[in-house]
């Protein structure tokens, strides 16, 4: 599994948990923050993968 896909799946799971109204408000905020970090890591992993492909040429 590609690393960026793994991070995006983790972000999606955190978003789903944050959408659950049974969670406390502060926990939902933390989950949304974690989802943002996972998406950021996914973008970095994607960029790094593309950069490494370019540098091989």
C-alpha angles and dihedrals in degrees: 000000000000115000095234091052090050091053092047091052090051090050092050091051092050090049091051091051091047090054090058107103090204088073117090115257094247091050091050089052091051091048091051089050091050090049090054090051092049091050090049091051089049090054091048092049090049092049092047092050091051092045092051090052091051093048091053091062 
